[in-house]
Structures are given as structure tokens and as C-alpha cells.
Amino acid sequence: MCSSYIGSFAPQICARKVLGLVLPAILLMGALLGGPAEGGGAATGVRAPAGYKPVQLAQAGGASTFTPEQKAAIEKIIKDYLVSNPEVLLDAQQALEAKMEKIQAERARGALKENANRLFRSALTPVVGNPDGDVTIVEFFDYNCGYCKRAMPELTKLIQKDSKVRVVMKEFPILSKGSEEASRVALAARNQGKYWELHRALLEAPGQANEGSALRIAEKLGLDMARLKKDAASAEVKKEIEDARALAEKMGIQGTPYFLVGDRAVPGAPENLLEVLTKHVEDVRKSGCPVC
């Protein structure tokens, strides 16, 4: 069974595993059909069935054709090899995943440098904790994300125990229309000094977050409802949500929650999230962050 994360991460992870399983067969087939590599190549160590003759691929882009007997022979060689050496599948999968993660990390580093001001210093984005803190954490989240709900208490503990942490809250509603409605209300609450209270209440509340649930929470918190509704429909709030989505796309972020601790990424909400975030904060505090 393929691993799952959230949002559109799941098909990517599944695709990686499928590629990991198919890749060895493709490589083996190429070796069998094309013969030794140009300039000499290593032997595969696989014995071909009696009567099998490798067929040279057609030159100049032409397609090769094989007899039914040749196709059957190729299939048998591949099947026998993979059945006898199943660890090849795991090795290929692990190598592919490591390569993909390296590519993603390089892409994220470039995007991080290019968009540092929008990520860390946007005047439109709510900031909690110490606004003048020495280490900045950025969180991309969705109010209807179960992992975001699980992460919230851990982030709160970190803010409470570390008075020098600055947390930038990127509203990234990707799961439903209700998610965006709740984000609009939360961002509007910032104008009345109640963003953090509303944010926490939304993530703690059971059921789906949407405009109705957000407004009910806001009313209990004593916000000016007429002003809140007007601000929630403002161009400023719309721009902040659109900007967060654009940043996520550039960073390759496709699921929530997603944390940046300085220039270090923490995708998802591991069970030891508080420990992970704390360790990254300490490391960034020692080594610094060149883009924050």
C-alpha cells in the first residue's frame, strides 16, 4: 500500500513507489535489448534461455520488432531476475526517493532565497510569538487539516517556552471552500487584535471550519461582527491568501502543515513535532539563517 500524507502529496508518493518498482525492470530490459553499452559494458549475470539472441535496436529512431518467442524470453529473464533478486526493487526505490528529495530540497532553497521577503517579512501576514524574535518559524496550514489540528498544541508549547521565537502564519486553504472562508475571517480578526485567539479556537473546534463556524467563534470572542465581515471581504485579505498560495507553489509545498524554521523545512506533523521544531530553532540560533 502506498504511503499517504495529505492533499496532493499522496499521488506523488505513490508514483515514487511505482517508479521504484518499474525502474529495475526498465533498466534490465534496456541492457538485454541493446546489448553491451557502447565502449564495453558490465555483464548482467543473467543467463539467457537457449536459442535467445539479443536484437540490436534500430538506428535513427526506428522502432525494433520482436518475435513472440523473443518477447517471451525477455519477459522470462526479467521475471526470473526480479524474483531471485527482490532487493533490487527496494534499492531502486530508495535511490529514486533520495534523488527526488534532493531535487525538492534544492528547488526549495532557491525559492526560499528568491522569496525571503514575502515569506518572512510580509506586512500582510499575521505574526505570533515575539515579533522581534531571533528565530523565525513559518507555518503553512489549513483549518480543516487534521494534522494542522494535531500540530497546533505543539507549536503553542514552543511559543510559550521560547520567548524569542517569531512565528509567521501563512493561511493556505487548500482542502475546501470552507477552509478559505475560515481563513478570511481569521485574517480579518487580526485588525481587532484577535487573530491568535481565533486561530487557536478554529483548530480546536470539532467539525468542519467554514464561514459560519468562524463567525460564531468570533462572536464569542467579542469581536465587532460588522467590521469583521467587512474586513473578511477586503482586497487585502484576498491578496494575503493568494500570495500564500503563490509562495507555496514556488516552494513546491502541496500539503499542510508545512513548517520552515529559518531555512530548514519540516513537512507534516510528526509525533515529536515539538522536539523537531525545538532542535531546528536551536540550530538556527547557533548557525544563523542567511535568508531570514
C-alpha positions as CSV (number, residue, x, y, z in Angstrom):
1,M,0.0,0.0,0.0
2,C,1.3,3.4,-0.9
3,S,2.1,5.9,1.9
4,S,-0.3,8.8,2.3
5,Y,0.3,12.3,3.5
6,I,-2.4,14.9,2.8
7,G,-3.7,16.8,-0.2
8,S,-1.9,16.1,-3.5
9,F,1.2,14.6,-1.7
10,A,-0.3,11.1,-1.8
11,P,-0.3,10.5,-5.5
12,Q,3.3,11.8,-5.7
13,I,4.4,9.3,-3.0
14,C,2.5,6.5,-4.7
15,A,4.1,7.4,-8.1
16,R,7.6,7.3,-6.5
17,K,6.9,3.7,-5.2
18,V,5.6,2.6,-8.6
19,L,8.6,4.1,-10.4
20,G,10.8,2.4,-7.9
21,L,9.3,-1.0,-8.8
22,V,9.3,-0.4,-12.5
23,L,12.8,1.1,-12.9
24,P,14.9,-2.0,-12.4
25,A,12.8,-3.8,-15.0
26,I,13.3,-1.0,-17.4
27,L,17.0,-0.9,-16.9
28,L,17.3,-4.6,-17.2
29,M,15.2,-4.6,-20.4
30,G,17.4,-1.9,-21.9
31,A,20.5,-4.0,-21.1
32,L,19.0,-7.1,-22.7
33,L,17.7,-5.5,-25.8
34,G,20.6,-3.2,-26.6
35,G,23.4,-5.5,-25.6
36,P,26.6,-4.1,-24.1
37,A,26.9,-0.4,-23.7
38,E,29.0,1.5,-26.3
39,G,32.7,1.1,-25.4
40,G,32.1,-2.0,-23.4
41,G,29.7,-2.8,-20.5
42,A,29.4,-4.9,-17.4
43,A,27.7,-8.3,-17.7
44,T,24.3,-8.6,-16.1
45,G,24.9,-12.0,-14.7
46,V,21.6,-13.3,-16.1
47,R,21.7,-16.3,-18.4
48,A,19.5,-16.1,-21.4
49,P,17.3,-19.1,-22.4
50,A,18.7,-21.4,-25.1
51,G,18.2,-20.1,-28.5
52,Y,17.7,-16.4,-27.5
53,K,19.6,-13.8,-29.5
54,P,19.8,-10.2,-28.5
55,V,18.2,-7.9,-31.1
56,Q,20.0,-4.7,-31.9
57,L,17.8,-1.6,-31.6
58,A,17.0,0.1,-34.9
59,Q,19.1,3.1,-35.6
60,A,18.0,6.7,-36.5
61,G,14.9,6.5,-34.2
62,G,13.4,3.4,-35.9
63,A,11.3,1.0,-33.8
64,S,12.5,-2.5,-33.1
65,T,10.2,-5.5,-33.5
66,F,10.5,-8.9,-31.8
67,T,9.1,-12.2,-32.4
68,P,6.7,-13.7,-29.9
69,E,9.4,-16.1,-28.8
70,Q,11.8,-13.2,-28.2
71,K,9.3,-11.3,-26.2
72,A,8.5,-14.3,-24.1
73,A,12.3,-14.8,-23.5
74,I,12.7,-11.2,-22.4
75,E,9.8,-11.4,-20.0
76,K,11.1,-14.6,-18.5
77,I,14.6,-13.2,-17.9
78,I,13.2,-10.1,-16.2
79,K,10.7,-12.0,-14.1
80,D,13.3,-14.6,-13.1
81,Y,15.9,-11.9,-12.2
82,L,13.5,-9.8,-10.1
83,V,12.1,-12.8,-8.3
84,S,15.6,-14.0,-7.5
85,N,16.8,-10.5,-6.5
86,P,13.8,-8.7,-5.0
87,E,16.1,-6.4,-3.0
88,V,16.8,-4.6,-6.3
89,L,13.3,-3.1,-6.2
90,L,13.9,-1.7,-2.8
91,D,17.3,-0.3,-3.6
92,A,16.0,1.4,-6.7
93,Q,13.0,2.8,-4.8
94,Q,15.2,4.2,-2.1
95,A,17.7,5.7,-4.6
96,L,14.9,7.4,-6.5
97,E,13.3,8.8,-3.4
98,A,16.6,10.2,-2.2
99,K,17.2,11.8,-5.6
100,M,13.6,13.3,-5.6
101,E,14.1,14.7,-2.1
102,K,17.4,16.2,-3.1
103,I,15.8,17.9,-6.1
104,Q,13.0,19.2,-4.0
105,A,15.4,20.5,-1.4
106,E,17.4,22.3,-4.0
107,R,14.3,23.8,-5.5
108,A,13.1,24.9,-2.1
109,R,16.4,26.5,-1.2
110,G,16.3,28.6,-4.4
111,A,12.7,29.6,-3.9
112,L,13.4,30.4,-0.3
113,K,16.2,32.9,-1.2
114,E,14.1,34.4,-4.0
115,N,11.0,34.9,-1.9
116,A,12.5,35.6,1.5
117,N,10.8,39.0,2.0
118,R,7.4,37.6,1.2
119,L,7.9,34.6,3.4
120,F,9.4,36.2,6.4
121,R,8.6,39.9,6.3
122,S,5.3,40.4,4.6
123,A,3.3,43.2,6.3
124,L,0.0,41.4,5.5
125,T,0.9,38.1,7.2
126,P,0.0,37.7,10.9
127,V,2.9,37.1,13.3
128,V,2.5,35.5,16.7
129,G,5.0,34.9,19.5
130,N,7.7,37.5,19.7
131,P,7.5,39.9,16.6
132,D,11.2,40.8,17.2
133,G,12.3,37.2,17.8
134,D,15.7,36.0,16.7
135,V,14.4,32.8,15.0
136,T,11.5,32.8,12.6
137,I,9.2,29.9,12.0
138,V,6.8,30.0,9.0
139,E,3.7,27.7,9.0
140,F,1.5,26.9,6.0
141,F,-1.8,25.5,7.3
142,D,-5.4,24.8,6.6
143,Y,-8.2,24.9,9.3
144,N,-9.7,21.7,8.0
145,C,-6.4,19.8,8.1
146,G,-6.4,17.1,10.8
147,Y,-2.6,17.2,11.0
148,C,-2.7,21.0,11.5
149,K,-5.0,20.5,14.4
150,R,-2.6,18.0,15.9
151,A,0.3,20.4,15.3
152,M,-1.2,23.4,16.9
153,P,-0.7,22.4,20.6
154,E,2.9,21.6,19.9
155,L,3.5,25.0,18.3
156,T,1.7,26.7,21.2
157,K,4.0,25.0,23.7
158,L,7.1,26.1,21.7
159,I,5.9,29.7,21.7
160,Q,5.2,29.5,25.5
161,K,8.6,28.1,26.4
162,D,10.7,30.1,24.0
163,S,10.1,33.9,24.2
164,K,12.5,34.6,21.4
165,V,10.6,32.7,18.7
166,R,8.8,34.6,16.0
167,V,6.0,32.7,14.1
168,V,4.7,33.8,10.7
169,M,1.2,32.3,10.0
170,K,0.6,31.6,6.3
171,E,-3.1,30.9,5.6
172,F,-3.0,28.2,3.0
173,P,-6.6,27.0,2.5
174,I,-6.5,24.1,0.0
175,L,-8.9,21.5,1.3
176,S,-12.3,23.1,0.8
177,K,-14.3,26.3,0.2
178,G,-14.9,26.3,3.9
179,S,-11.2,26.5,4.6
180,E,-10.9,29.7,2.6
181,E,-13.9,31.2,4.4
182,A,-12.4,30.4,7.8
183,S,-9.1,31.9,6.7
184,R,-10.8,35.1,5.6
185,V,-12.4,35.5,8.9
186,A,-9.2,34.7,10.8
187,L,-7.2,37.3,8.8
188,A,-9.9,39.9,9.4
189,A,-9.7,39.2,13.1
190,R,-6.1,40.5,13.0
191,N,-7.4,44.0,12.6
192,Q,-9.1,43.7,16.0
193,G,-6.1,42.1,17.7
194,K,-7.8,38.7,18.0
195,Y,-6.0,36.7,15.3
196,W,-4.2,34.2,17.6
197,E,-7.2,33.6,19.7
198,L,-9.4,32.9,16.7
199,H,-6.8,30.8,15.0
200,R,-6.4,28.5,18.0
201,A,-10.2,28.3,18.6
202,L,-10.7,27.3,14.9
203,L,-8.2,24.5,15.1
204,E,-9.5,23.3,18.5
205,A,-13.2,23.2,17.3
206,P,-14.7,19.9,16.2
207,G,-16.2,19.6,12.8
208,Q,-15.7,21.5,9.6
209,A,-14.3,25.0,9.6
210,N,-16.2,27.5,7.4
211,E,-17.5,31.0,7.5
212,G,-20.4,30.1,9.8
213,S,-18.2,28.3,12.4
214,A,-15.6,31.1,12.2
215,L,-18.1,33.8,12.8
216,R,-19.7,32.0,15.7
217,I,-16.3,31.7,17.4
218,A,-15.5,35.4,16.6
219,E,-18.7,36.5,18.2
220,K,-17.9,34.5,21.4
221,L,-14.5,36.3,21.4
222,G,-16.3,39.6,21.4
223,L,-15.3,40.9,18.0
224,D,-17.1,43.7,16.2
225,M,-19.0,41.5,13.8
226,A,-20.0,44.2,11.3
227,R,-16.4,45.3,11.0
228,L,-15.1,41.7,10.9
229,K,-17.4,40.8,7.9
230,K,-16.3,43.9,6.0
231,D,-12.7,43.2,6.6
232,A,-13.1,39.5,5.6
233,A,-14.3,40.6,2.2
234,S,-11.5,43.1,1.7
235,A,-9.0,43.1,-1.1
236,E,-6.2,43.0,1.5
237,V,-7.4,39.6,2.9
238,K,-7.9,38.2,-0.6
239,K,-4.3,39.2,-1.6
240,E,-2.8,37.6,1.5
241,I,-4.4,34.2,0.7
242,E,-3.5,34.4,-3.0
243,D,0.1,35.4,-2.0
244,A,0.4,32.4,0.3
245,R,-0.8,30.1,-2.4
246,A,1.7,31.5,-4.9
247,L,4.5,31.1,-2.4
248,A,3.5,27.5,-1.7
249,E,3.6,26.8,-5.4
250,K,7.0,28.3,-5.9
251,M,8.3,26.4,-2.8
252,G,6.8,23.1,-4.1
253,I,4.5,22.9,-1.0
254,Q,1.5,20.8,-1.7
255,G,0.2,19.7,1.7
256,T,-0.4,21.1,5.2
257,P,1.0,21.7,7.7
258,Y,4.4,22.7,6.4
259,F,6.9,24.5,8.6
260,L,10.0,26.5,7.8
261,V,12.4,27.0,10.7
262,G,14.6,29.6,9.3
263,D,15.9,27.9,6.2
264,R,15.0,24.4,7.3
265,A,11.9,22.6,6.2
266,V,9.6,20.4,8.3
267,P,6.8,18.9,6.2
268,G,3.8,17.4,8.0
269,A,3.3,16.9,11.7
270,P,5.5,14.2,13.1
271,E,4.5,12.9,16.6
272,N,7.7,14.5,18.0
273,L,7.0,17.8,16.3
274,L,7.8,19.9,19.4
275,E,11.2,18.2,19.7
276,V,11.9,18.6,15.9
277,L,11.0,22.3,15.9
278,T,12.9,23.0,19.1
279,K,16.0,21.3,17.7
280,H,15.8,23.3,14.4
281,V,15.3,26.6,16.4
282,E,18.4,25.8,18.5
283,D,20.5,25.0,15.3
284,V,19.4,28.2,13.5
285,R,20.1,30.2,16.6
286,K,23.6,28.9,16.6
287,S,24.4,28.9,12.9
288,G,22.1,31.7,11.8
289,C,19.8,31.9,8.7
290,P,21.3,33.7,5.7
291,V,17.9,34.5,4.1
292,C,15.6,35.2,7.1
